[in-house]
Amino acid sequence: MSQGIQPTAADGITTRCSKRDKRTILDISGSKKSGEKLVYMSVPDYTSARWAEMAGIDVAVVGDSLAMIAHGHANTIPATMDMMILHAQAVRRGAPNTFTLGCMPYQSYNTVERALTNATRFMQEALCDAIKPQGGRSQAHILKALVDAGIPTASHIGLTPHTIATMGGFKIQGRTAETAMKILEDALAIEDAGCFMLEFEAVPAKIAKVISEQLTIPTIGIGAGAGCDGQILLCYDLLGVFTDFKPKFTKRYAKITELAVEGIERYAEEVRSGAFPDDEHSYTVKDDEYDKFLSLVARRRHV
């Protein structure tokens, strides 16, 4: 950055976690026994990661939902490993003291060899603390291979966005006894594979609570009720940044897009009226140097 063009302070914002220790796998896996509710948040970029760390979020999740949030796709399928690594690197820079979980994108873990290669990229290139594919019983051999390779691994069941084509879209899972039992069997398979945590998405609250009680590993819910051991929401959903649609399970804690549009409208109005930039937002030059410059300009005209 050029000398004299320095950023201003962060508008007096104070952080809650400036001296807080980074969470560990032991903290997370032990949270079920301790009863501590951990807070997860899906963050797609450097700025949202900074917000997460400043607010004291326990786990920053680099979810492939960023294909929708940051890239405008209709679902998560177009997310690639290169895309995820790029975002995960930005999140790590934004939240260096926050446990970071990288979500493996569509078809990046369809074989053991591919899963190990891509999970290693998250750990080595993006410095993630753990990774998360999707699936239960059908993916148990993949999950076990990752765990056996020494890669901290979680998984994701219920509504799994990578299988929306076979599910017929984004639909609630586990509303019948039979499908709820399938989710239970998936959860037990994830635990047996050695995963340190699992995520429920779009599962009836009563079902998720009962299944969570059958497990020794913590469960994180998104649209799965308060009976889970922790919760996750998308940063840009809960802050009202992403407004294309709002899932039922999302609670708006802020309306950032409304504020942003209002601010941009004021900016545009001031530019068009000539009110911006004013002296406060412009750089100055010493009078003698300015006079010398004018003399040089005048001399040049007569050369």
N, C-alpha and C positions, 0 to 999 in steps of 0.2 A: 504494500500500500504506500502510495507516495506520501512523503513528509508533508504535513500540514493538512492532509485530508484524512483525519482520524474519525472513527465512529464515535458517536455520543454514547453516554452511559445508557443502561437499559431502563431509562425512564423511572428510576427509583424502585424497580421491582426487586423484592427480596425473595430468596429461595427458602424452602422448608428443609432442604436436604443438603446444604452446603457441607456439613460435616457427617452426613449419614453414611454408614458402611453399605457397600454394594451387597445386595442379596446374593446368596449362594444356593447351590442345589440342595444342600442340607437344610437351609432356611425354608425353602419351598416344600421339600418332601416332608419336613417336620411340622409344617403348618397345620396339617390335618389333626395331628395329635395335640398340638398346642391350642387349637381352636382359633388361631389368628386368621382373619379373613384377608387374603392378599388381593391387591388391586393390580389388574393387568390392563393395558391399553394398547390398542393397535395404532402404530404411528408410521406414516409413510416417508417421512423426510427429516432433514436436519432440524427445521424449526419446530415441528411438532415433538421431536425427540427432546429438544431443549425445554419445551413446555412440560413434558412428562417428568424430566429430571427435576426441574424447578418446583414442581408440585409434589414431588415425593412418591411418584408411582413406583410400585415394587418391580414390575416386569414390563419392559417395552417390547411389544410384539411387532415384528416386521411381517405383516400379513399380506398374502397375495391379493387381498381386497384392494390393494393399491392399484391394481390393473383397472379397477373401476374408479376409485377415488382420484388417482393422480393422472390416469391415462385415458379415461373416458370410455372404457370398454363396457359392454353390457353385463359381463360376468367376469369371473377370475381366470377362465380358461386361457386367455392370451398371455398371461404372465409367463415370462421365461426366466431361466436361471440368471442370465446376464442382467435382466431387469431387476430381479430380486437382490442380487449381489450389490448392484449400484445403489439401490435404496438402503440396503442393510449397512453399507459402509457409511452412508450419510447419517443414518440413525446412530451408529456407534460414535461418530464424531460429535453428534449433538447430545448424546447421553452416555459419556464415558464411564460414569459411575452407577449405571443402572443395568441390571441383568437384562440381556437382550436375547430374544427367542426368534430365530429365523424360520419362517414357514416355507416348506418346500412346495414349489408350484406344480401344476398339472403335468403328469407323466415324467416328473424328474426323479421318481423313486419306483418305477414299474419293474425294475429288476434289482437284485441285491447289489450288483456291481455298479449300476447307475446311481442307486441310492447312496452308496458309500462315497462315490466320487463327488456327487453334488453336495452331500452333507459336509464333506471335508472342505469344499469351497466356502460354505458359510462360516466354518470355524476358522479357516486359515486366511481367506481373503477379506472377510467382513468382520472377523473377530467376534462372532456371535458366541454366546455362552451355551446355547443349546439349539436344537432344531425340532421342527414339528411337521411330519407328513400327516396324511389323513387315513383313517381306516382302522378296523379292528381285527376280527378273525382272519379275513382275507389277506391282511397285510402283516400278520403276526411274525412271519418269517423275516420280513424286511425289518420290522421294528427290532427284533431280537438281534439281527446281524449288526444293526447300527449300535445297539447297546453293547454288544460283545466287542465291537471295535473301539469302545471307549468314548463314544459320542453321546452326550446327554440327550435323551430323546423323549419327546412327548407325542401324543397323538390326538385326533379330533374325530368325534363320532356324532351321531344324530344326523342333522342336516350337514352333509359333506358337499361343499360347493363343487368339488371335482367330479361328482357323480350326478350333477343336476340333470344331465341328459337322460339318465335312466330313472331318475326320480320324478321326471316330468316338471322340473322347475324347482323354485325355492319353496319347499313344502315342509310343514311341521312333521316331525317323525315321532313314533312311539305312542300313537293315540289308540292303538288296540293292544290287547294283552300280548298277542303274538309278536307284534313289532317291538313292543317294549322289552320283551324277553330277548329279542335279537340284539337290542342295544346293550342289555345287561351282559350277554355273552361276549359282545365286542369289547366292553369295558374290562371284563375279566381277562380276556386275551391280551389286552394292552398291558394290564398289570403283570400278567405272567411273563410277558416279553421283557420286563424290566424297565418299562418307562417310568419316569419320575412324576408324571402328571398327565391328565387327559382333559380335553375340553368337550363339553356338551354344547351343541347348537340346536336351537329350536326344538326342544324336548319339553313336554308338559312338566310343570314344576314338581308335581307329586311323584312322577316317574323318576325324574332326575334325582330327587332327594332319596328315594328308596335305593336306587342304584349306587349312589354315592356312599350310602351307609354300608354297602356290601364290600367296599374297597378299602385298602390300606393306603392308597396313593391319593393325593388331593385332586379334586375336580374343580374345574373352572367353568362357569356357565356364561353363555350368551343367549338370552332368550330361554333359559332353563330354570328360572326361579331362584329363590333365596336359599334353597337347601344345598346348593353347591358350596364348596369350601372357599371359593373366591369368585370374582366376576371380571369379565372383560367387555369393553365396548370399543368401538372405533373412535379415535380422537376426533376426527372430522365429522362424525355423526353426533356425538354428544355435545360438541361445541357449535353445531349448526353451521359448519363450513360447507359440508356436502349436503345439498338440498334437492338432488334429483328425485329422491324418494326417502321415506323414513320408515324403517322396520318397526313393527309393533314393540319390540323389546328395547328400542332406543329411547332414552329419556334425554331431552334437550336441556343442558345445563347453561347454555349460552346461545346467542344468536349472532355469531360472528359474520355470517354473510350479509345480514341486514346492516350491521355496523360498517362493514367493508364497502358496500355499495353506497351508503350514505356518505362515507368519507371520500370516495372516488368522485361522487357527484359534486361535493364541495370543492374538491381539487380542480375539477374541470371548469366549474363556474369561476373560480378565482383566476385560472389561467386565461380564460376567455375575456375576463374583465380587466386583466392587467394587475390584479391585486397580488398575485404570486408570480415570481418571487419578490419579496420585499427586502429591505436592508438586513433584517434579522437573519434571513436565509441566503445571504450573498456574501462572498468574500470581498475583502477590502485591499487596497494598495496604498502605500504611503504617498502623501501629496507630492513630495519632491520627485518621486519616481514616476508618478503619473504625469507631472508637468514635463519631465524629461522625455517621456514616451510621446507626448503630444508634439514636442519639438522635433523629435526624430521622424514622426509621421509627416509633419509639415515640410521638413527638409527633403524627405523622399519624394514628395509631390513635385518639388521644383528641380529634381535632378534630371 
